[in-house]
Amino acid sequence: MKQLNKKVGFIGAGNMAEAMINGIIKSALCKPDQIWASDVRSARLSQLEARYGINTSEKNTKVFDSVDILVLAVKPQHMDEVLDGLSKAGSPKPSPKPSRGLNLSSPLPPVSQ
């Protein structure tokens, strides 16, 4: 598989994010230093950093500003809060807007270009 020359970030570092991180690294799609993760649990970030050698931050905005591709791996009840925080952070990147329900039958708009 060809290596992706992009930085990938995960907001939310639970089991779903870890499974994707593991797959990305095992498939050599990205090197560990190209992957970022944020979470509210610093112990979880330390665990992922030690296990995979990825970059971590407790600040979602740090991950958002550091990556080319962003995966929102948070529980649905936290999605609006996360998106609202990113949109108010003052990042130079176009930011995602808080969701008011996602129609999964049509493609989602890109988070950043």
Residue pairs with C-beta under 8 A, 6 or more apart in sequence:
1 27
1 28
1 29
3 28
3 29
3 30
3 31
4 29
4 30
4 34
6 30
6 34
6 67
6 68
6 69
7 30
7 34
7 35
7 36
7 66
7 67
7 68
7 69
8 24
8 30
8 34
8 35
8 36
8 67
8 68
8 69
8 70
8 71
9 35
9 36
9 37
9 38
9 63
9 64
9 66
9 67
9 69
9 70
9 71
10 17
10 20
10 21
10 35
10 36
10 37
10 38
10 63
10 70
10 71
10 73
11 37
11 38
11 60
11 63
11 64
11 70
11 71
11 72
11 73
11 74
11 82
11 86
12 38
12 39
12 72
12 73
12 74
12 75
12 78
12 82
13 37
13 38
13 39
13 41
13 44
13 45
13 48
13 56
13 73
14 39
14 44
14 73
16 73
17 37
17 71
17 73
18 48
20 71
20 73
21 35
21 37
21 48
21 52
21 54
22 52
23 29
24 30
24 35
25 31
25 32
25 35
25 52
32 52
32 53
32 54
33 53
33 54
33 55
35 52
35 54
35 55
36 54
36 55
36 56
36 57
36 62
36 63
36 66
36 67
37 45
37 48
37 54
37 55
37 56
37 57
37 63
38 45
38 56
38 57
38 58
38 59
38 60
38 62
38 63
39 45
39 56
39 58
40 58
42 58
45 56
45 57
45 58
46 56
48 54
48 56
49 55
49 56
55 66
57 63
57 66
60 82
60 85
60 86
60 89
61 85
61 86
61 89
61 91
63 70
64 70
64 86
64 89
64 91
64 93
64 95
65 91
65 92
65 93
68 112
70 96
70 111
70 112
72 79
72 82
72 83
72 96
74 82
79 99
80 98
80 99
83 96
83 97
83 98
83 99
84 98
86 95
86 96
87 95
87 96
87 97
87 98
89 95
93 112
94 111
94 112
94 113
95 111
95 112
96 111
102 108
